[in-house]
């Protein structure tokens, strides 16, 4: 079993839809959670960074962590075609900055 | 805006040949990371430097891979000899030592081994 599981997609949605992207993880020691966006042929770009459980909002993006179920989510409101990319979740323990990445979910927002 | 630079962007080589990738981190970033991203997977850390010192190279296949950051600034990742399974995107990232949760990635070098 991989430490971080993520549905590879692709996920296709119409412009303006609310997008929900999810990851599950197996190690209860993971405490820090990140979401990266990766456009084709580019390096990942950090979108959201959260610690422990709870929600964090930044513009159209909301990151949610539920440590009891080992489930992390990224919500995108009013999705735009420019949001079309691969979204990677990542996590780490408190004792290291070695990130464990999910496989990424490909998102397509249709105009 | 400062960016992480990598070269070459693309590299095609034959198996058993040697290849090298170069990374120039954002100025002032003491921490540098090399990741390998196989198509359809997330990045996997190969090696982490703090200045010129290796902090973590536990996932680096040391029989064929080597990495150096001699002056604590730019870095080179080498593969010798390359194998078919090395075909992947090689990503470099950098961060401030005090803000390692924020890693800035370069555009990557896409390697194809024939």
Backbone of each chain as ProteinMPNN parsed JSONL, in Angstrom:
{"seq_chain_A": "XXXXXXXXXXXXXXXXXXXXXXXXXXXXXXXXXXXXXXXXXXXXXXXXXXXXXXXXXXXXXXXXXXXXXXXXXXXXXXXXXXXXXXXXXXXXXXXXXXXXXXXXXXXXXXX", "coords_chain_A": {"N_chain_A": [[0.847, -1.2, 0.0], [0.567, 2.168, -0.922], [1.907, 5.075, 0.695], [0.594, 7.464, 0.333], [-2.388, 7.947, -1.314], [-3.951, 8.691, -4.378], [-6.445, 9.524, -6.665], [-5.863, 9.144, -10.073], [-7.368, 10.339, -12.089], [-8.405, 11.179, -15.505], [-10.183, 14.121, -14.339], [-12.958, 15.712, -15.445], [-14.609, 18.769, -15.706], [-17.213, 21.261, -16.043], [-16.68, 24.736, -16.807], [-16.783, 26.961, -14.064], [-17.723, 25.177, -12.208], [-17.651, 23.552, -8.952], [-14.803, 22.041, -7.76], [-13.634, 19.029, -6.392], [-10.876, 17.608, -4.987], [-9.04, 14.822, -3.867], [-7.132, 13.038, -1.35], [-5.867, 10.146, 0.306], [-4.152, 8.935, 3.195], [-1.771, 6.832, 4.908], [-0.134, 6.877, 7.148], [-0.267, 7.788, 10.416], [1.415, 9.573, 11.565], [1.903, 11.646, 9.882], [1.748, 15.115, 9.611], [1.816, 17.518, 8.315], [0.519, 19.042, 5.445], [0.299, 19.411, 1.971], [-0.703, 20.992, -1.076], [0.023, 20.871, -4.462], [0.192, 22.38, -7.678], [0.594, 21.366, -10.982], [1.435, 22.246, -14.101], [1.427, 21.078, -17.508], [4.543, 19.839, -18.498], [5.909, 21.445, -16.746], [7.392, 22.416, -13.554], [6.18, 21.474, -10.246], [3.994, 23.696, -8.388], [3.563, 25.326, -5.368], [0.431, 25.393, -3.815], [-1.228, 25.301, -1.49], [-0.737, 25.049, 2.029], [-0.978, 23.247, 4.916], [-1.349, 22.611, 8.436], [-1.915, 19.893, 10.523], [-5.309, 19.117, 11.496], [-8.289, 20.586, 9.983], [-9.487, 23.528, 8.204], [-8.29, 25.564, 5.486], [-8.311, 28.544, 3.736], [-7.809, 30.154, 0.594], [-8.392, 32.51, -1.493], [-9.979, 31.226, -4.266], [-9.482, 28.675, -3.499], [-9.69, 25.997, -1.18], [-8.308, 24.152, 1.389], [-8.632, 21.119, 3.095], [-8.301, 19.146, 5.972], [-8.718, 16.034, 7.443], [-7.782, 14.395, 10.006], [-8.658, 12.268, 11.501], [-9.825, 10.479, 9.757], [-7.828, 10.256, 7.983], [-7.701, 11.807, 5.617], [-7.466, 14.09, 2.998], [-8.376, 17.095, 1.35], [-8.858, 19.192, -1.52], [-10.582, 21.98, -2.508], [-11.873, 23.672, -5.279], [-13.332, 26.59, -6.119], [-15.631, 28.063, -8.482], [-14.385, 27.157, -10.925], [-11.899, 27.508, -13.475], [-10.84, 27.426, -16.947], [-8.079, 27.797, -16.91], [-7.349, 26.506, -14.639], [-6.878, 23.959, -15.324], [-4.828, 21.298, -14.924], [-2.391, 19.147, -13.333], [-2.938, 18.06, -10.076], [-1.21, 17.7, -7.148], [-1.044, 16.045, -4.077], [0.755, 16.27, -1.011], [2.684, 15.206, 1.807], [4.156, 15.191, 5.119], [6.065, 14.159, 8.011], [6.574, 15.523, 11.336], [9.218, 15.432, 11.917], [10.888, 15.686, 9.741], [11.72, 17.153, 6.543], [11.153, 15.73, 4.343], [9.139, 15.127, 1.765], [6.26, 13.193, 0.98], [4.731, 12.378, -1.914], [1.528, 12.234, -3.574], [0.194, 10.518, -6.48], [-0.936, 12.34, -8.144], [-3.71, 14.13, -9.578], [-5.248, 14.528, -12.629], [-6.803, 17.37, -13.848], [-9.354, 18.694, -15.845], [-10.792, 21.557, -16.969], [-13.526, 22.515, -18.638], [-14.285, 24.883, -21.119]], "CA_chain_A": [[0.0, 0.0, 0.0], [1.309, 3.416, -0.944], [1.665, 5.918, 1.865], [-0.379, 8.48, -0.069], [-3.162, 7.476, -2.457], [-4.656, 9.779, -5.051], [-7.053, 9.079, -7.921], [-5.145, 9.845, -11.148], [-8.262, 11.003, -13.025], [-8.673, 12.619, -15.446], [-11.451, 14.642, -13.869], [-13.406, 16.767, -16.344], [-15.72, 19.528, -15.154], [-17.492, 22.476, -16.809], [-16.236, 26.001, -16.214], [-17.652, 27.467, -13.011], [-18.073, 24.119, -11.263], [-16.827, 23.352, -7.762], [-13.997, 20.839, -7.932], [-13.152, 18.396, -5.168], [-9.745, 16.707, -5.211], [-8.863, 14.14, -2.587], [-6.057, 12.085, -1.098], [-5.87, 9.442, 1.58], [-2.804, 8.563, 3.603], [-1.811, 5.696, 5.828], [0.713, 7.075, 8.32], [-0.876, 8.759, 11.324], [2.438, 10.538, 11.981], [1.913, 12.786, 8.963], [1.112, 16.258, 10.26], [1.84, 18.666, 7.426], [-0.12, 18.632, 4.193], [0.467, 20.409, 0.927], [-1.249, 20.79, -2.417], [0.793, 21.481, -5.531], [-0.39, 22.384, -9.016], [1.646, 21.15, -11.975], [1.032, 22.348, -15.491], [2.157, 20.167, -18.373], [5.94, 20.157, -18.796], [6.409, 22.428, -15.772], [7.576, 21.903, -12.205], [5.051, 21.743, -9.335], [3.892, 25.006, -7.76], [2.838, 25.18, -4.107], [-0.843, 26.105, -3.731], [-1.738, 25.39, -0.123], [0.066, 24.361, 3.041], [-1.748, 23.207, 6.163], [-0.813, 21.814, 9.537], [-2.885, 19.15, 11.309], [-6.675, 19.098, 10.981], [-8.968, 21.856, 9.83], [-9.616, 24.127, 6.878], [-7.54, 26.772, 5.166], [-8.863, 29.117, 2.51], [-6.989, 31.144, -0.094], [-9.086, 32.838, -2.728], [-10.932, 30.203, -4.718], [-8.991, 27.374, -3.049], [-9.84, 25.627, 0.22], [-7.715, 22.866, 1.755], [-9.297, 20.54, 4.267], [-7.612, 17.971, 6.499], [-9.434, 15.264, 8.456], [-6.787, 13.426, 10.467], [-9.324, 11.084, 12.063], [-10.05, 9.535, 8.664], [-6.625, 10.309, 7.144], [-8.286, 12.228, 4.34], [-7.22, 15.5, 2.719], [-9.134, 17.547, 0.19], [-8.678, 20.532, -2.069], [-11.769, 22.427, -3.217], [-11.681, 24.83, -6.148], [-14.622, 27.212, -6.463], [-15.669, 28.818, -9.74], [-13.228, 26.656, -11.671], [-11.59, 28.163, -14.737], [-9.987, 26.595, -17.832], [-6.679, 27.936, -16.506], [-7.093, 25.586, -13.531], [-6.571, 22.643, -15.891], [-3.463, 20.941, -14.534], [-2.34, 18.013, -12.411], [-2.876, 18.5, -8.679], [-0.491, 16.729, -6.33], [-1.015, 16.239, -2.638], [2.017, 15.847, -0.407], [2.625, 15.232, 3.253], [5.396, 14.842, 5.818], [5.982, 14.117, 9.467], [7.154, 16.706, 11.954], [10.65, 15.269, 12.12], [11.641, 15.736, 8.494], [11.135, 17.897, 5.435], [11.044, 14.815, 3.215], [7.735, 15.053, 1.399], [5.723, 12.05, 0.26], [3.745, 12.894, -2.855], [0.59, 11.378, -4.256], [0.478, 10.373, -7.903], [-1.492, 13.478, -8.875], [-4.989, 14.011, -10.281], [-5.362, 15.434, -13.772], [-8.069, 18.1, -13.89], [-9.648, 19.442, -17.066], [-11.953, 22.443, -16.841], [-13.983, 22.743, -20.004], [-14.9, 26.206, -21.345]], "C_chain_A": [[0.882, 1.25, 0.0], [0.955, 4.256, 0.265], [0.633, 7.006, 1.581], [-1.07, 8.001, -1.338], [-3.96, 8.633, -3.051], [-5.21, 9.236, -6.363], [-6.412, 9.844, -9.073], [-6.042, 10.61, -12.116], [-8.1, 10.42, -14.428], [-10.073, 12.947, -14.948], [-11.821, 15.81, -14.767], [-14.639, 17.446, -15.763], [-15.989, 20.734, -16.051], [-16.987, 23.704, -16.064], [-17.27, 26.492, -15.203], [-18.031, 26.437, -11.968], [-17.173, 24.174, -10.028], [-16.123, 22.011, -7.917], [-13.555, 20.332, -6.566], [-12.068, 17.39, -5.523], [-9.358, 16.105, -3.868], [-7.642, 13.235, -2.558], [-6.334, 11.375, 0.219], [-4.437, 9.06, 1.912], [-2.877, 7.522, 4.711], [-1.066, 5.94, 7.133], [0.14, 8.175, 9.221], [0.126, 9.801, 11.823], [2.519, 11.736, 11.038], [1.128, 13.938, 9.601], [1.022, 17.484, 9.36], [1.374, 18.218, 6.048], [-0.067, 19.767, 3.185], [-0.308, 19.997, -0.321], [-0.401, 21.569, -3.41], [-0.014, 21.398, -6.824], [0.769, 22.25, -9.995], [1.041, 21.218, -13.368], [1.914, 21.432, -16.327], [3.553, 20.703, -18.67], [6.512, 21.256, -17.896], [6.666, 21.738, -14.437], [6.368, 22.212, -11.345], [5.158, 23.121, -8.69], [3.043, 24.856, -6.501], [1.574, 26.043, -4.102], [-1.254, 26.363, -2.281], [-0.849, 24.567, 0.793], [-0.713, 24.402, 4.346], [-1.065, 22.308, 7.179], [-1.972, 21.201, 10.296], [-4.284, 19.264, 10.709], [-7.248, 20.498, 10.823], [-8.997, 22.313, 8.389], [-8.695, 25.32, 6.736], [-8.012, 27.261, 3.818], [-7.909, 30.144, 1.939], [-7.636, 31.419, -1.441], [-10.119, 31.78, -3.078], [-10.584, 28.804, -4.201], [-9.214, 27.199, -1.552], [-9.228, 24.253, 0.428], [-8.343, 22.401, 3.054], [-8.555, 19.286, 4.682], [-8.477, 17.328, 7.568], [-8.494, 14.154, 8.919], [-7.438, 12.162, 11.019], [-9.568, 10.033, 10.992], [-8.876, 9.5, 7.695], [-7.004, 10.686, 5.714], [-7.999, 13.706, 4.17], [-7.89, 15.875, 1.407], [-8.696, 18.936, -0.234], [-9.946, 20.853, -2.858], [-11.414, 23.666, -4.042], [-13.06, 25.351, -6.511], [-14.507, 27.949, -7.79], [-14.484, 28.434, -10.628], [-13.138, 27.298, -13.056], [-10.776, 27.224, -15.623], [-8.511, 26.659, -17.46], [-6.329, 27.075, -15.295], [-6.755, 24.185, -14.036], [-5.096, 22.323, -15.686], [-3.539, 19.624, -13.761], [-2.152, 18.551, -11.002], [-2.296, 17.37, -7.834], [-0.689, 17.051, -4.853], [0.326, 15.727, -2.127], [1.905, 15.982, 1.106], [3.983, 14.871, 3.848], [5.118, 14.75, 7.311], [6.627, 15.37, 10.036], [8.665, 16.609, 12.041], [11.506, 15.413, 10.884], [10.951, 16.655, 7.505], [11.108, 17.042, 4.176], [9.565, 14.62, 2.911], [7.425, 13.738, 0.693], [4.587, 12.57, -0.61], [2.764, 11.81, -3.275], [0.919, 11.341, -5.738], [-0.044, 11.532, -8.733], [-2.816, 13.144, -9.531], [-5.021, 15.023, -11.409], [-6.743, 16.049, -13.81], [-8.187, 18.822, -15.225], [-10.903, 20.257, -16.827], [-12.336, 22.886, -18.235], [-14.701, 24.084, -20.123], [-16.287, 26.076, -21.942]], "O_chain_A": [[1.808, 1.378, 0.8], [-0.152, 4.167, 0.797], [-0.108, 7.419, 2.473], [-0.407, 7.685, -2.326], [-4.557, 9.437, -2.336], [-4.495, 8.551, -7.095], [-6.413, 11.075, -9.061], [-5.554, 11.439, -12.884], [-7.693, 9.265, -14.55], [-11.013, 12.168, -15.11], [-11.083, 16.792, -14.844], [-15.598, 16.78, -15.376], [-15.084, 21.189, -16.751], [-16.884, 23.7, -14.837], [-18.474, 26.445, -15.455], [-18.608, 26.789, -10.938], [-16.09, 24.758, -10.053], [-16.754, 20.985, -8.171], [-13.154, 21.108, -5.699], [-12.309, 16.438, -6.265], [-9.35, 16.798, -2.851], [-7.183, 12.738, -3.586], [-6.953, 11.932, 1.125], [-3.609, 8.884, 1.018], [-3.908, 7.355, 5.362], [-1.342, 5.273, 8.13], [0.073, 9.341, 8.83], [-0.264, 10.796, 12.434], [3.146, 12.741, 11.373], [0.002, 13.76, 10.066], [0.232, 18.39, 9.624], [1.772, 17.165, 5.548], [-0.349, 20.922, 3.503], [-0.532, 18.814, -0.576], [-0.138, 22.758, -3.231], [-0.795, 20.469, -7.03], [1.79, 22.924, -9.864], [0.245, 20.366, -13.761], [3.01, 21.058, -15.91], [3.723, 21.864, -19.043], [7.488, 21.914, -18.255], [6.214, 20.615, -14.213], [5.599, 23.117, -11.669], [6.252, 23.643, -8.475], [1.935, 24.322, -6.555], [1.625, 27.248, -4.347], [-1.582, 27.487, -1.901], [-0.29, 23.542, 0.402], [-1.066, 25.478, 4.827], [-0.321, 21.388, 6.84], [-2.911, 21.902, 10.675], [-4.412, 19.489, 9.505], [-6.776, 21.459, 11.431], [-8.59, 21.593, 7.478], [-8.361, 25.996, 7.708], [-8.103, 26.488, 2.865], [-7.279, 30.907, 2.673], [-7.457, 30.669, -2.401], [-11.014, 31.479, -2.289], [-11.326, 27.854, -4.448], [-8.969, 28.109, -0.759], [-9.578, 23.299, -0.267], [-8.555, 23.182, 3.982], [-8.215, 18.454, 3.841], [-8.92, 18.001, 8.498], [-8.42, 13.096, 8.294], [-6.824, 11.095, 11.003], [-9.526, 8.835, 11.273], [-8.924, 8.79, 6.691], [-6.678, 9.992, 4.751], [-8.252, 14.497, 5.079], [-7.959, 15.073, 0.476], [-8.231, 19.741, 0.573], [-10.34, 20.106, -3.754], [-10.744, 24.581, -3.563], [-13.858, 24.649, -7.132], [-13.428, 28.4, -8.173], [-13.689, 29.284, -11.027], [-14.144, 27.585, -13.705], [-10.099, 26.328, -15.119], [-7.773, 25.696, -17.668], [-5.155, 26.926, -14.956], [-6.383, 23.317, -13.246], [-4.224, 23.009, -16.22], [-4.618, 19.065, -13.566], [-1.297, 19.406, -10.768], [-2.812, 16.253, -7.807], [-0.521, 18.195, -4.432], [0.948, 14.86, -2.739], [1.119, 16.783, 1.612], [4.846, 14.317, 3.167], [4.083, 15.201, 7.802], [7.168, 16.186, 9.29], [9.331, 17.628, 12.225], [12.727, 15.278, 10.959], [9.751, 16.909, 7.609], [11.046, 17.571, 3.065], [8.831, 14.023, 3.699], [8.229, 13.236, -0.092], [3.611, 13.129, -0.111], [3.106, 10.629, -3.328], [1.816, 12.047, -6.201], [0.348, 11.699, -9.888], [-3.029, 12.02, -9.987], [-4.846, 16.221, -11.189], [-7.746, 15.334, -13.806], [-7.248, 19.475, -15.679], [-11.959, 19.706, -16.517], [-11.563, 23.55, -18.926], [-15.602, 24.391, -19.343], [-16.947, 27.083, -22.196]]}, "seq_chain_B": "XXXXXXXXXXXXXXXXXXXXXXXXXXXXXXXXXXXXXXXXXXXXXXXXXXXXXXXXXXXXXXXXXXXXXXXXXXXXXXXXXXXXXXXXXXXXXXXXXXXXXXXXXXXXXXXXXX", "coords_chain_B": {"N_chain_B": [[10.402, 37.874, -10.806], [12.237, 35.601, -8.845], [13.551, 32.48, -9.968], [13.987, 28.901, -10.036], [16.528, 27.535, -11.932], [17.068, 25.176, -14.517], [19.006, 22.939, -16.496], [19.895, 20.599, -19.107], [16.669, 21.215, -20.701], [15.552, 19.091, -21.988], [16.666, 15.774, -22.616], [18.033, 13.266, -24.538], [19.32, 10.083, -24.508], [21.423, 7.199, -24.956], [21.193, 3.946, -23.498], [23.58, 3.023, -21.055], [25.166, 5.211, -21.434], [26.579, 8.276, -20.061], [24.938, 10.861, -18.243], [24.226, 14.254, -17.337], [22.758, 16.642, -15.191], [21.929, 20.016, -14.519], [21.414, 22.446, -11.946], [20.367, 25.585, -10.794], [19.694, 27.173, -7.937], [17.247, 29.376, -6.357], [18.537, 32.513, -5.475], [20.147, 32.718, -2.379], [18.845, 30.613, -1.229], [19.438, 28.037, 0.857], [18.857, 25.375, 0.969], [18.621, 22.6, -1.156], [17.031, 20.441, -3.428], [16.828, 17.368, -5.198], [14.55, 15.738, -7.242], [12.912, 12.86, -8.633], [10.568, 12.283, -11.123], [8.521, 9.988, -12.315], [6.576, 9.313, -15.196], [3.184, 9.902, -14.688], [3.321, 9.6, -11.988], [3.956, 10.867, -8.638], [6.476, 13.268, -7.564], [9.6, 11.974, -6.359], [11.841, 12.127, -3.74], [15.29, 12.346, -4.306], [17.767, 13.352, -3.371], [18.867, 15.6, -0.819], [20.288, 18.71, -0.127], [21.963, 20.725, 2.264], [23.312, 23.714, 2.115], [26.537, 22.884, 1.105], [26.437, 20.326, 1.965], [25.266, 16.955, 2.135], [22.053, 16.144, 3.202], [20.084, 14.22, 3.101], [20.206, 11.31, 1.344], [19.028, 8.923, 1.006], [17.322, 7.71, -0.833], [18.695, 7.724, -3.166], [20.028, 6.026, -5.884], [22.947, 4.826, -5.433], [24.812, 3.375, -6.825], [24.813, 4.178, -9.418], [24.028, 6.809, -9.58], [25.02, 10.151, -8.822], [25.456, 13.113, -6.893], [26.286, 16.52, -6.518], [27.194, 19.543, -4.812], [29.189, 21.663, -4.813], [30.04, 24.288, -4.031], [27.995, 25.083, -2.553], [26.011, 26.354, -3.938], [25.009, 26.174, -6.978], [24.078, 22.981, -8.435], [24.835, 19.622, -9.494], [23.511, 16.725, -10.949], [24.275, 13.452, -11.669], [24.134, 10.615, -13.828], [25.419, 7.47, -14.33], [26.11, 4.316, -15.445], [23.427, 5.233, -17.687], [20.163, 3.783, -17.537], [17.34, 2.111, -19.054], [15.122, 2.37, -17.388], [15.549, 4.761, -16.157], [14.373, 6.81, -17.443], [12.582, 9.702, -17.098], [11.228, 12.653, -15.441], [13.417, 14.962, -14.112], [13.518, 16.838, -11.364], [14.454, 19.871, -9.83], [14.486, 21.568, -6.76], [14.306, 24.356, -4.479], [14.764, 25.906, -1.261], [14.448, 28.19, 1.501], [16.404, 27.618, 4.411], [15.094, 28.021, 6.783], [12.481, 27.94, 6.008], [11.487, 25.455, 4.964], [9.141, 24.277, 4.305], [8.166, 25.516, 2.126], [8.875, 24.883, -0.922], [10.428, 25.661, -3.921], [10.046, 24.812, -7.217], [11.969, 23.982, -10.101], [11.729, 23.975, -13.764], [12.339, 21.444, -14.598], [14.135, 18.596, -16.006], [13.613, 16.644, -18.715], [14.237, 13.343, -19.223], [15.041, 10.907, -21.604], [15.808, 7.643, -22.105], [17.194, 5.555, -24.443]], "CA_chain_B": [[10.374, 36.913, -9.704], [13.332, 34.652, -8.934], [13.128, 31.123, -10.305], [14.989, 27.854, -10.079], [16.896, 27.261, -13.314], [17.572, 23.833, -14.775], [19.371, 22.652, -17.88], [19.046, 20.984, -20.226], [15.245, 20.946, -20.486], [15.296, 17.755, -22.532], [17.887, 15.026, -22.899], [17.855, 11.915, -25.051], [20.584, 9.39, -24.476], [21.332, 5.751, -25.081], [21.553, 3.259, -22.252], [24.998, 2.871, -20.725], [25.858, 6.494, -21.526], [26.532, 9.145, -18.893], [24.188, 12.106, -18.408], [24.354, 15.167, -16.205], [21.754, 17.699, -15.125], [22.402, 21.147, -13.727], [20.377, 23.218, -11.272], [20.768, 26.816, -10.11], [18.539, 27.499, -7.076], [16.97, 30.78, -6.102], [19.614, 33.106, -4.699], [19.917, 32.77, -0.939], [18.234, 29.371, -0.746], [20.494, 27.138, 1.297], [18.443, 23.984, 0.823], [18.396, 22.215, -2.552], [16.494, 19.085, -3.54], [16.639, 16.725, -6.498], [13.461, 14.77, -7.269], [12.644, 12.144, -9.872], [9.139, 12.09, -11.315], [8.194, 9.08, -13.4], [5.314, 9.706, -15.813], [2.002, 9.402, -14.011], [3.559, 9.465, -10.547], [4.404, 12.064, -7.956], [7.934, 13.365, -7.393], [10.238, 11.189, -5.306], [13.086, 12.777, -3.373], [16.523, 11.596, -4.49], [18.828, 13.872, -2.5], [18.653, 16.932, -0.264], [21.503, 19.394, 0.33], [21.955, 21.936, 3.067], [24.57, 24.284, 1.618], [27.235, 21.895, 0.289], [26.377, 19.029, 2.634], [24.106, 16.087, 1.884], [21.224, 15.923, 4.377], [19.362, 12.958, 2.906], [20.361, 10.676, 0.032], [18.631, 7.546, 1.247], [16.629, 7.176, -2.003], [19.555, 7.887, -4.342], [20.706, 4.772, -6.271], [24.325, 5.312, -5.413], [25.682, 2.642, -7.733], [24.854, 4.846, -10.718], [23.682, 8.232, -9.436], [25.806, 10.968, -7.905], [25.039, 14.511, -6.857], [27.223, 17.387, -5.797], [26.893, 20.972, -4.682], [30.512, 21.915, -4.277], [30.18, 25.594, -3.4], [26.761, 25.402, -1.849], [25.085, 27.177, -4.737], [24.404, 25.319, -7.983], [24.234, 21.549, -8.183], [24.827, 18.723, -10.639], [23.093, 15.345, -10.734], [24.837, 12.638, -12.741], [23.768, 9.204, -13.929], [26.383, 6.739, -15.133], [25.535, 4.435, -16.778], [21.974, 5.371, -17.723], [19.378, 2.606, -17.85], [16.031, 2.436, -19.636], [14.214, 2.744, -16.305], [15.846, 6.114, -15.656], [13.57, 7.778, -18.19], [11.718, 10.398, -16.14], [11.494, 14.075, -15.282], [14.264, 15.224, -12.952], [13.138, 18.151, -10.86], [15.245, 20.493, -8.778], [13.745, 22.531, -5.961], [15.114, 24.994, -3.44], [14.003, 26.584, -0.211], [15.207, 28.74, 2.616], [16.563, 26.622, 5.461], [14.098, 28.283, 7.825], [11.146, 27.803, 5.435], [11.576, 24.304, 4.07], [7.814, 23.859, 3.857], [7.908, 26.179, 0.845], [9.894, 24.495, -1.896], [10.198, 26.217, -5.251], [10.532, 23.85, -8.192], [12.354, 24.386, -11.435], [10.899, 23.392, -14.824], [12.681, 20.033, -14.775], [14.82, 18.046, -17.181], [12.959, 15.398, -19.124], [15.243, 12.415, -19.74], [14.598, 9.712, -22.319], [16.913, 6.709, -22.327], [16.82, 4.615, -25.513]], "C_chain_B": [[11.478, 35.879, -9.898], [12.811, 33.25, -9.174], [14.314, 30.175, -10.181], [15.257, 27.537, -11.551], [17.437, 25.843, -13.431], [17.958, 23.728, -16.244], [20.021, 21.278, -17.959], [17.572, 20.744, -19.891], [14.881, 19.543, -20.958], [16.638, 17.085, -22.829], [17.503, 13.639, -23.383], [19.222, 11.26, -25.075], [20.355, 7.896, -24.675], [21.741, 5.114, -23.759], [23.053, 3.011, -22.231], [25.794, 4.164, -20.887], [25.737, 7.257, -20.207], [25.72, 10.4, -19.216], [24.364, 12.949, -17.152], [23.313, 16.266, -16.324], [22.262, 18.78, -14.175], [21.235, 21.922, -13.146], [20.992, 24.441, -10.606], [19.593, 27.268, -9.249], [18.313, 29.007, -6.989], [18.055, 31.322, -5.179], [19.241, 33.185, -3.216], [19.267, 31.524, -0.371], [19.331, 28.362, -0.418], [20.146, 25.669, 1.052], [18.078, 23.699, -0.631], [18.0, 20.745, -2.593], [16.523, 18.636, -5.001], [15.535, 15.672, -6.338], [13.445, 14.063, -8.62], [11.135, 11.94, -9.956], [8.91, 11.222, -12.554], [6.802, 9.447, -13.907], [4.133, 9.057, -15.089], [2.168, 9.202, -12.52], [3.963, 10.805, -9.954], [5.915, 12.099, -7.839], [8.42, 12.536, -6.207], [11.594, 11.822, -5.012], [14.27, 11.846, -3.591], [17.587, 12.04, -3.488], [18.467, 15.278, -2.064], [19.983, 17.463, 0.235], [21.137, 20.54, 1.26], [23.321, 22.561, 2.827], [25.28, 23.209, 0.79], [27.142, 20.487, 0.85], [25.108, 18.272, 2.27], [23.357, 15.848, 3.193], [20.527, 14.567, 4.296], [19.608, 12.471, 1.49], [19.947, 9.215, 0.112], [17.933, 6.901, 0.04], [17.464, 7.299, -3.277], [20.236, 6.557, -4.669], [22.197, 5.028, -6.471], [25.263, 4.53, -6.32], [25.804, 3.348, -9.074], [24.588, 6.347, -10.655], [24.676, 8.91, -8.485], [25.312, 12.406, -7.988], [26.062, 15.308, -6.071], [26.752, 18.827, -5.819], [28.119, 21.598, -4.02], [30.632, 23.234, -3.518], [28.897, 26.027, -2.698], [25.801, 26.274, -2.618], [24.424, 26.259, -5.759], [24.781, 23.862, -7.745], [24.173, 20.773, -9.492], [24.402, 17.338, -10.187], [23.572, 14.534, -11.93], [24.311, 11.211, -12.66], [24.795, 8.53, -14.844], [26.496, 5.307, -14.64], [24.011, 4.561, -16.712], [21.325, 4.051, -18.117], [18.006, 3.029, -18.358], [15.063, 2.946, -18.575], [14.472, 4.11, -15.715], [15.068, 7.186, -16.4], [12.522, 8.384, -17.266], [11.977, 11.889, -16.25], [12.331, 14.233, -14.016], [14.054, 16.677, -12.546], [14.099, 18.606, -9.775], [14.354, 21.487, -8.049], [14.681, 23.16, -4.943], [14.209, 25.671, -2.427], [14.979, 27.256, 0.75], [15.307, 27.658, 3.683], [15.47, 26.776, 6.521], [12.663, 28.117, 7.32], [11.1, 26.616, 4.479], [10.218, 23.792, 3.642], [7.464, 24.484, 2.523], [9.065, 25.892, -0.087], [9.491, 25.036, -3.26], [10.844, 25.282, -6.267], [10.959, 24.539, -9.481], [11.495, 23.695, -12.472], [11.206, 21.929, -15.099], [13.479, 19.747, -16.029], [14.145, 16.72, -17.509], [13.992, 14.511, -19.804], [14.571, 11.231, -20.409], [15.825, 8.858, -22.606], [16.456, 5.662, -23.335], [17.692, 3.368, -25.475]], "O_chain_B": [[11.638, 35.34, -10.993], [11.761, 32.87, -8.655], [15.474, 30.586, -10.216], [14.327, 27.3, -12.321], [18.168, 25.369, -12.562], [17.335, 24.334, -17.116], [20.635, 20.83, -16.991], [17.273, 20.118, -18.874], [14.005, 18.893, -20.388], [17.603, 17.733, -23.234], [16.746, 12.926, -22.725], [20.177, 11.826, -25.607], [19.231, 7.404, -24.573], [22.533, 5.675, -23.003], [23.69, 2.818, -23.267], [26.968, 4.216, -20.519], [24.911, 6.931, -19.355], [25.803, 10.935, -20.322], [24.614, 12.435, -16.062], [23.025, 16.756, -17.416], [22.927, 18.501, -13.177], [20.186, 22.044, -13.779], [22.018, 24.34, -9.933], [18.58, 27.709, -9.792], [19.108, 29.8, -7.495], [18.443, 30.664, -4.214], [18.163, 33.657, -2.855], [19.149, 31.39, 0.847], [20.054, 27.897, -1.299], [21.035, 24.824, 0.942], [17.33, 24.449, -1.256], [18.566, 19.915, -1.881], [16.276, 19.423, -5.914], [15.575, 14.837, -5.434], [13.909, 14.606, -9.622], [10.501, 11.487, -9.003], [9.084, 11.67, -13.687], [5.943, 9.849, -13.122], [4.086, 7.841, -14.904], [1.266, 8.694, -11.854], [4.271, 11.753, -10.676], [6.572, 11.07, -7.997], [7.737, 12.416, -5.191], [12.4, 12.029, -5.92], [14.269, 10.705, -3.127], [18.226, 11.212, -2.838], [17.856, 16.045, -2.807], [20.719, 16.765, 0.931], [20.136, 21.229, 1.065], [24.347, 22.037, 3.26], [24.682, 22.67, -0.141], [27.704, 19.553, 0.279], [24.033, 18.852, 2.118], [23.946, 15.403, 4.178], [20.399, 13.86, 5.295], [19.252, 13.156, 0.531], [20.457, 8.373, -0.628], [17.951, 5.678, -0.097], [16.968, 6.999, -4.364], [20.948, 6.011, -3.827], [22.635, 5.402, -7.558], [26.389, 4.963, -6.566], [26.782, 3.147, -9.793], [24.902, 7.07, -11.6], [25.11, 8.328, -7.491], [24.816, 12.851, -9.023], [26.629, 14.828, -5.09], [26.022, 19.261, -6.71], [28.097, 21.999, -2.856], [31.266, 23.282, -2.464], [28.742, 27.183, -2.305], [24.888, 26.866, -2.043], [23.405, 25.634, -5.465], [25.68, 23.553, -6.962], [23.548, 21.202, -10.461], [24.874, 16.836, -9.166], [23.303, 14.894, -13.076], [24.076, 10.674, -11.578], [25.013, 8.958, -15.978], [26.94, 5.09, -13.513], [23.383, 4.051, -15.784], [21.866, 3.297, -18.925], [17.564, 4.154, -18.127], [14.274, 3.854, -18.837], [13.711, 4.578, -14.869], [15.106, 8.355, -16.017], [11.679, 7.674, -16.717], [12.816, 12.339, -17.03], [11.983, 13.692, -12.966], [14.372, 17.606, -13.288], [14.504, 17.825, -8.914], [13.55, 22.175, -8.678], [15.71, 22.586, -4.585], [13.047, 25.968, -2.702], [16.165, 26.93, 0.797], [14.382, 26.86, 3.84], [14.986, 25.792, 7.081], [11.725, 28.15, 8.116], [10.717, 26.762, 3.318], [10.123, 22.971, 2.73], [6.544, 24.017, 1.852], [10.097, 26.562, -0.051], [8.349, 24.882, -3.691], [12.039, 24.995, -6.188], [10.381, 25.546, -9.89], [10.617, 22.908, -12.117], [10.424, 21.244, -15.759], [13.502, 20.533, -16.976], [14.112, 15.801, -16.691], [14.554, 14.879, -20.836], [13.652, 10.627, -19.857], [16.764, 9.301, -23.268], [15.462, 4.969, -23.118], [17.521, 2.47, -26.3]]}, "name": "protein", "num_of_chains": 2, "seq": "XXXXXXXXXXXXXXXXXXXXXXXXXXXXXXXXXXXXXXXXXXXXXXXXXXXXXXXXXXXXXXXXXXXXXXXXXXXXXXXXXXXXXXXXXXXXXXXXXXXXXXXXXXXXXXXXXXXXXXXXXXXXXXXXXXXXXXXXXXXXXXXXXXXXXXXXXXXXXXXXXXXXXXXXXXXXXXXXXXXXXXXXXXXXXXXXXXXXXXXXXXXXXXXXXXXXXXXXXXXXXXXXX"}
